[in-house]
Amino acid sequence: MTTITVAKGDGIGPEIMNATLKIILAAGARIEIEEIEIGEKVYLSGHTSGISDESWDTIRRNKIFLKAPITTPQGGGYKSLNVSTRKFLGLYANVRPCASFYPFIQTKHPVMDIVIVRENEEDLYAGIEHQQTDEVVQCLKLISRPGCEKIIRYAFEYAKQQNRKKVTCFTKDNIMKQTDGLFHQVFNEIAAEYPEIQNEHWIIDIGAAKMADTPELFDVVVMPNLYGDVLSDIAAQLTGSVGLAGSANIGEECAMFEAIHGSAPLIAGQNVANPSGLIQAAIMMLNHIGQNKVAEKVHNAWLKTLEDGIHTADIFKEGVSKQKVGTQEFAQAVVLNLGKKPSVLKSVQHLNNYTLNLPKYRRRAKAKKVLDGVDLFVHWNGTDANELAARLQRLEINGIQLNVITNRGIKVWPDGFKETFCTDHWRCRFRPQQSLEISKIDIATLLTRAIEEDIDVIKTENLYSFDGKVAYSLAQGQ
């Protein structure tokens, strides 16, 4: 018997959770349930996180969390509880299977069976944003080696365990050479440890186009957080409906299982929602806690129900579907099919769970870190980069000189183009002349002189080399 935490959420959440629990309990799931309340009511009661301390204690004690969709109120500084939960509990791997159920669910891609493994803790989802000038805001994209190694190794171990043949990596490292470049680099390193599994890398834009056009080319796809969020929804929709997909959020100690869709408040309480996404999440949960036979029983009954043409409104299609049913009626149909298997769709066997024996991350030897220069980011309302350069050159000290000015990444000094549009946000790079060095005291002196010259420096970024390798981007056009 396994005690799990359950949250029924908002909108259609209570309906689809009740339907899901009815099915898995009827199938013989050996679980005890501790229910907590999260989401909109908790947000509006004064908890800006959407969850109370007592509920956190329950989740952390039980380790297994089955969650229905929630509503995050707009504005007011409310943070996404989904993101917070993944990060607080270290749920670094988001696993989203997306398969077609043709001909019973209409799709343009009858042959499709993809598992998207999405990094779950970092990237732009760190949510670190600042307004820096009147015209420019920034969002920090954070990619770490531990984050890359954990998610990429998970993808290969998952493929190995589930007898998958290929792992594909999507990044945009032709543009983001440091962040996405690290993800791609680590992918190549880890892929070399699994010679029995095919591997490939696609730039995210053409990779996404290929997935939308010929998804049968892909098997397991691993990618950073934002790309994984977008592409997993696209992949789910390609199968016929986002409402069919569930996801597992896996960490070293805890796991959370949820449908990938939202709370759909416009149809709440009408008994029309499709519970399939949460049913799929519950199947993944049963696998994770070692109740594989129960998971298999539920999965095959669900497939048989689809095959019987008993469909909710979102997937109902005249000529294919046989009976349009509501949420609870669909759940009852699945219960009646427990113990049965589909005859056209491929029945499933759940031999393995989602708990993989992964090695702990081991920190590498410390690199030799050398300070090469500094970028001063300046708020200035002028438009002529030459004028700004003349002011900045008055800051130069000890052979440390203004090297380049960029605006939104493109070089505007020296030798900028008059056609380049500039905002009020300027990156101004100072580097020492050859054979000279720069120190943090020099940087402090530059900032002091900027104050004296009435130059508004809004942030700085130190420029480093690690083991002799430049670890910062050049200006576009430099």
C-alpha positions in Angstrom: 0.0 0.0 0.0 1.4 3.4 -1.0 0.1 6.7 0.4 -0.2 9.4 -2.2 -1.0 13.1 -2.1 -3.9 14.2 -4.2 -5.0 17.7 -5.2 -8.2 18.1 -7.1 -7.3 21.6 -8.3 -9.6 24.1 -10.0 -11.9 24.3 -13.0 -12.4 20.8 -14.4 -9.9 19.5 -11.9 -12.3 17.9 -9.4 -14.3 16.2 -12.1 -11.4 14.6 -13.9 -9.7 13.7 -10.6 -12.8 11.9 -9.3 -13.1 10.1 -12.6 -9.5 9.0 -12.5 -9.5 7.9 -8.9 -12.7 5.9 -9.6 -10.9 4.0 -12.4 -7.6 3.2 -10.7 -9.3 2.1 -7.5 -11.6 -0.1 -9.4 -8.6 -1.6 -11.1 -7.1 -2.5 -7.8 -4.6 0.3 -7.1 -3.1 -0.3 -3.7 -3.1 3.3 -2.5 -4.2 5.4 0.4 -5.1 9.1 -0.4 -4.2 12.2 1.5 -6.0 15.1 -0.1 -4.7 18.7 0.0 -6.1 21.9 -1.4 -4.0 24.0 -3.8 -4.7 26.6 -6.4 -7.0 29.5 -6.8 -8.7 29.5 -3.4 -5.4 29.2 -1.7 -3.9 32.0 -3.7 -6.8 34.3 -3.0 -6.7 33.4 0.8 -3.3 35.1 1.0 -0.8 32.4 0.0 0.9 34.0 -3.0 2.5 30.6 -3.7 -0.9 28.8 -4.0 -0.1 26.2 -1.4 0.1 26.2 2.4 3.0 25.0 4.5 1.0 22.1 5.8 0.3 20.9 2.2 4.0 21.1 1.4 4.6 18.9 4.5 2.1 16.3 3.2 3.7 16.2 -0.3 7.2 15.9 1.1 6.2 13.1 3.5 4.4 11.0 0.9 6.8 11.7 -2.0 4.1 10.9 -4.6 1.8 13.7 -5.8 -1.2 13.2 -8.2 -2.3 16.7 -9.2 -5.2 18.0 -11.2 -4.9 21.4 -13.1 -5.0 24.6 -11.1 -5.8 28.2 -11.9 -3.2 30.9 -11.2 -4.8 34.3 -10.7 -3.7 36.9 -13.2 -1.5 39.8 -11.9 -0.8 40.4 -8.2 2.6 38.8 -8.2 1.2 35.2 -8.1 3.8 32.6 -9.1 3.1 29.4 -11.0 2.7 26.6 -8.5 3.5 24.1 -11.2 6.9 25.6 -11.7 7.5 26.1 -8.0 6.6 22.5 -7.2 9.0 21.1 -9.8 11.8 23.2 -8.5 11.3 22.9 -4.8 11.0 19.1 -5.0 13.9 18.8 -7.5 11.6 17.2 -10.2 14.2 17.7 -12.9 12.7 15.4 -15.6 9.3 16.0 -17.2 8.3 12.9 -19.2 5.5 13.3 -21.8 4.6 10.3 -24.0 2.6 11.3 -27.1 1.2 8.5 -29.3 -1.4 8.4 -32.0 -4.6 6.3 -31.6 -5.6 6.1 -35.2 -8.1 5.3 -36.6 -10.2 5.9 -33.5 -8.8 9.4 -32.8 -8.5 11.5 -35.9 -5.0 12.7 -36.6 -2.9 13.6 -39.6 -0.1 11.4 -38.3 -1.4 7.8 -37.8 2.2 6.5 -37.0 3.5 8.5 -34.1 5.0 7.4 -30.8 7.2 10.1 -29.3 8.4 10.6 -25.7 9.5 14.1 -24.9 11.9 14.4 -22.0 11.9 18.1 -20.9 14.4 19.7 -18.5 12.2 20.9 -15.7 14.1 23.3 -13.3 16.1 25.9 -15.1 16.4 27.7 -18.5 14.1 30.8 -18.8 11.8 29.2 -16.3 14.1 30.5 -13.6 11.8 33.5 -14.0 14.5 36.0 -13.2 13.4 39.2 -15.0 14.2 42.9 -14.6 13.2 46.1 -16.3 16.5 47.9 -16.9 15.6 51.0 -18.9 12.5 52.8 -20.1 12.4 50.6 -23.2 14.1 47.3 -22.3 13.4 44.4 -20.0 15.5 41.2 -19.6 14.9 37.6 -18.7 17.9 35.5 -17.7 18.4 32.1 -19.3 20.2 29.9 -16.9 21.6 26.6 -18.1 23.8 24.5 -15.7 26.1 21.5 -16.4 24.4 19.5 -13.6 21.0 20.3 -15.1 22.1 19.2 -18.6 23.8 16.1 -17.4 20.8 14.9 -15.3 18.1 15.4 -17.9 20.2 14.0 -20.8 21.3 11.0 -18.9 17.7 10.4 -17.8 16.6 10.5 -21.5 19.2 7.8 -22.5 18.5 5.6 -19.5 14.7 5.9 -20.2 15.3 4.9 -23.8 17.4 2.0 -22.7 14.9 0.8 -20.1 11.9 1.2 -22.4 13.6 -0.4 -25.5 13.6 2.8 -27.4 16.0 3.1 -30.3 16.9 6.8 -30.7 17.4 9.9 -28.6 17.2 13.3 -30.4 18.3 16.6 -28.9 16.8 20.0 -29.8 18.6 23.3 -29.1 19.2 26.7 -30.7 23.0 26.6 -30.2 23.7 28.3 -33.5 22.5 31.5 -31.8 22.9 30.9 -28.0 26.3 29.3 -28.2 27.0 29.4 -24.4 23.7 28.2 -23.0 22.2 26.0 -25.6 25.8 25.2 -26.7 26.4 23.7 -23.2 23.3 21.5 -23.6 24.4 20.3 -27.0 28.0 19.6 -25.8 26.8 17.6 -22.8 24.4 15.6 -25.1 27.3 14.6 -27.3 29.4 13.6 -24.2 26.6 11.4 -22.8 25.5 10.0 -26.1 29.0 8.5 -26.5 28.3 6.4 -23.4 25.3 4.7 -25.1 26.6 3.4 -28.5 23.7 1.0 -28.8 21.2 3.9 -29.0 21.1 6.2 -32.0 21.5 9.9 -31.3 21.0 13.1 -33.3 20.8 16.8 -32.8 18.5 19.3 -34.6 18.3 23.0 -34.4 15.0 23.7 -32.7 13.2 25.5 -35.5 13.8 22.9 -38.2 13.4 20.1 -35.6 10.0 21.4 -34.6 9.1 21.7 -38.3 10.2 18.1 -38.8 8.2 16.9 -35.8 5.0 18.6 -37.1 5.5 17.2 -40.5 6.9 13.7 -39.9 6.7 12.8 -36.2 7.4 9.2 -37.0 11.1 10.1 -37.5 11.4 10.7 -33.7 11.5 8.4 -30.7 12.8 10.0 -27.5 13.4 13.8 -27.7 15.3 15.7 -25.0 15.5 19.4 -24.8 15.7 22.4 -22.5 12.7 23.6 -20.5 11.0 26.2 -22.7 11.4 24.2 -25.9 10.1 21.1 -24.1 7.1 22.9 -22.9 6.1 24.2 -26.3 7.0 21.1 -28.3 5.3 18.6 -25.9 2.0 20.5 -26.3 2.4 20.5 -30.1 3.3 16.8 -30.1 0.2 16.0 -27.9 -2.0 18.0 -30.3 -0.6 16.1 -33.3 -1.9 12.9 -31.7 -5.5 14.3 -31.9 -5.9 16.3 -28.7 -3.8 17.9 -25.9 -6.5 16.4 -23.6 -5.1 12.9 -24.2 -1.7 13.5 -22.7 -0.3 13.1 -19.2 3.1 13.8 -17.8 5.4 12.6 -15.1 7.7 14.9 -13.2 10.5 12.8 -11.7 13.1 13.8 -9.1 15.6 11.9 -7.0 13.2 11.7 -4.0 9.7 12.9 -5.1 7.5 12.6 -8.2 4.4 14.5 -9.4 1.9 13.3 -12.0 -0.5 15.6 -13.9 -2.4 16.2 -17.2 -0.6 18.6 -19.4 -3.6 20.8 -20.1 -5.0 23.6 -18.0 -8.0 24.0 -15.7 -10.5 25.0 -18.5 -12.8 27.0 -16.2 -15.3 27.7 -19.0 -16.4 24.1 -19.1 -16.0 23.4 -15.4 -18.9 21.6 -13.7 -20.6 20.6 -17.0 -19.5 17.0 -17.1 -17.9 17.4 -20.5 -14.2 17.4 -19.8 -12.0 14.6 -21.1 -10.3 12.9 -18.1 -7.8 11.0 -20.4 -4.8 13.2 -19.7 -5.1 12.7 -15.9 -5.8 9.0 -16.5 -2.5 8.8 -18.4 -0.7 10.6 -15.6 -2.2 8.1 -13.1 -1.0 5.2 -15.2 2.5 6.7 -15.1 2.2 7.1 -11.3 1.2 3.5 -10.9 4.2 2.4 -12.9 6.4 4.7 -10.8 5.3 3.1 -7.5 5.7 -0.4 -8.8 2.1 -1.3 -9.5 2.8 -2.2 -13.1 0.0 -4.7 -13.5 -2.6 -2.3 -12.3 -1.2 0.4 -14.7 -1.3 -2.1 -17.5 -4.9 -3.0 -16.7 -6.1 0.6 -16.7 -4.1 1.5 -19.8 -5.6 -1.4 -21.9 -9.1 -0.6 -20.6 -8.7 3.0 -21.6 -7.5 1.9 -25.1 -10.4 -0.5 -25.4 -12.8 2.4 -24.6 -11.3 4.6 -27.3 -11.5 1.7 -29.7 -15.2 1.1 -28.8 -15.9 4.7 -30.0 -17.0 5.9 -26.6 -15.6 9.5 -26.7 -16.0 12.8 -24.9 -16.9 15.9 -26.9 -13.4 17.1 -27.6 -12.5 13.9 -29.6 -15.9 12.9 -30.8 -16.2 12.7 -34.6 -19.2 11.7 -36.7 -18.5 8.5 -38.6 -15.7 7.4 -36.3 -17.1 7.8 -32.8 -20.1 5.8 -31.7 -21.2 7.5 -28.5 -20.6 10.9 -27.1 -20.4 10.8 -23.4 -19.6 13.0 -20.4 -16.7 12.8 -18.0 -18.2 10.4 -15.5 -19.8 8.2 -18.3 -16.4 7.9 -19.9 -14.9 6.8 -16.6 -17.6 4.3 -16.1 -17.0 2.9 -19.6 -13.3 2.4 -18.7 -14.2 0.7 -15.5 -16.4 -1.7 -17.4 -13.5 -2.5 -19.8 -11.1 -3.4 -17.0 -9.6 -6.8 -17.8 -10.2 -6.3 -21.5 -7.7 -5.4 -24.2 -8.0 -3.5 -27.5 -8.1 -5.6 -30.7 -7.0 -3.0 -33.2 -4.8 -0.7 -31.1 -1.7 -2.3 -29.7 -2.2 -3.5 -26.2 0.4 -2.5 -23.7 2.6 -4.2 -21.2 4.1 -2.2 -18.4 7.2 -4.1 -17.4 9.2 -1.2 -16.1 8.7 1.9 -14.0 10.0 5.4 -14.3 12.4 5.1 -11.4 15.8 4.9 -13.0 19.0 4.2 -11.2 21.0 7.2 -12.2 24.4 8.2 -10.8 24.6 11.2 -8.6 26.1 14.3 -10.3 29.8 14.6 -9.7 31.3 18.1 -9.9 34.2 18.4 -12.3 37.7 19.7 -11.3 37.7 23.4 -10.9 38.8 25.2 -14.1 41.3 28.0 -14.3 39.2 31.1 -14.4 40.6 34.3 -15.8 39.0 37.8 -15.8 39.2 39.1 -19.4 37.1 42.3 -19.2 33.7 43.6 -18.3 30.5 44.6 -20.0 28.9 47.8 -18.6 25.2 48.0 -19.5 24.2 51.6 -19.8 20.8 53.4 -19.9 21.2 56.3 -22.3 18.5 58.0 -24.3 20.8 59.2 -27.2 20.9 57.6 -30.6 24.4 58.2 -31.8 26.8 55.5 -30.6 29.8 57.6 -31.5 28.6 60.2 -29.0 28.2 57.6 -26.3 31.6 56.1 -27.1 33.3 59.5 -26.7 31.8 59.8 -23.2 32.7 56.2 -22.3 36.3 56.6 -23.4 36.8 59.1 -20.6 36.4 56.2 -18.2 39.4 54.3 -19.6 42.2 53.5 -17.0 45.4 51.5 -16.9 45.2 50.4 -20.5 41.7 49.1 -20.1 39.8 50.4 -23.2 36.4 50.6 -24.7 36.3 47.6 -27.1 32.8 47.6 -28.6 29.3 48.9 -28.0 26.2 46.9 -28.9 22.5 47.6 -28.9 20.2 44.6 -28.5 23.3 42.4 -29.3 24.3 44.1 -32.6 27.5 46.0 -32.9 26.9 49.8 -33.2 30.4 51.0 -32.4 33.0 51.1 -33.9 31.9 51.2 -37.5 28.2 50.8 -36.9 25.6 51.3 -39.5 23.3 54.4 -39.4 20.4 52.1 -40.5 20.6 50.1 -37.2 17.7 51.0 -34.9 18.8 51.6 -31.3 16.9 51.5 -28.0 18.1 53.1 -24.8 19.9 50.0 -23.6 23.6 49.7 -24.5 26.2 47.0 -23.8 29.6 48.6 -23.5 32.6 46.2 -23.4 35.9 47.2 -21.8 38.9 45.0 -22.3 42.6 45.4 -21.4 45.2 45.9 -24.1 47.2 42.8 -25.0 49.5 41.6 -22.3 47.7 43.7 -19.7 45.3 42.4 -17.1 42.1 43.6 -15.5 41.1 43.3 -11.9 37.8 43.7 -10.0 39.3 46.8 -8.5 39.7 48.2 -12.0 36.0 47.4 -12.6 35.1 49.2 -9.4 37.1 52.2 -10.6 35.3 52.2 -14.0 32.0 52.3 -12.1 33.2 55.1 -9.9 34.3 57.1 -12.9 30.9 56.4 -14.6 29.2 58.0 -11.6 31.4 61.0 -11.9 30.7 61.3 -15.6 26.9 60.9 -15.0 26.7 57.7 -17.0 23.9 55.4 -15.8 25.3 51.9 -15.5 22.4 49.6 -14.7 24.3 46.3 -14.5 27.7 44.7 -15.2 28.8 41.3 -16.4 32.3 40.1 -15.9 33.9 38.4 -18.9 35.8 35.2 -18.1 37.8 32.5 -19.8 37.8 29.0 -18.3 40.9 26.9 -19.0 41.8 29.3 -21.8 38.5 29.1 -23.5 36.5 32.3 -24.0 33.2 31.9 -22.1 31.2 34.9 -23.4 29.6 35.9 -26.6 31.0 38.3 -29.2 28.9 41.1 -30.5 26.7 40.3 -33.5 28.7 41.6 -36.4 32.0 41.7 -34.5 
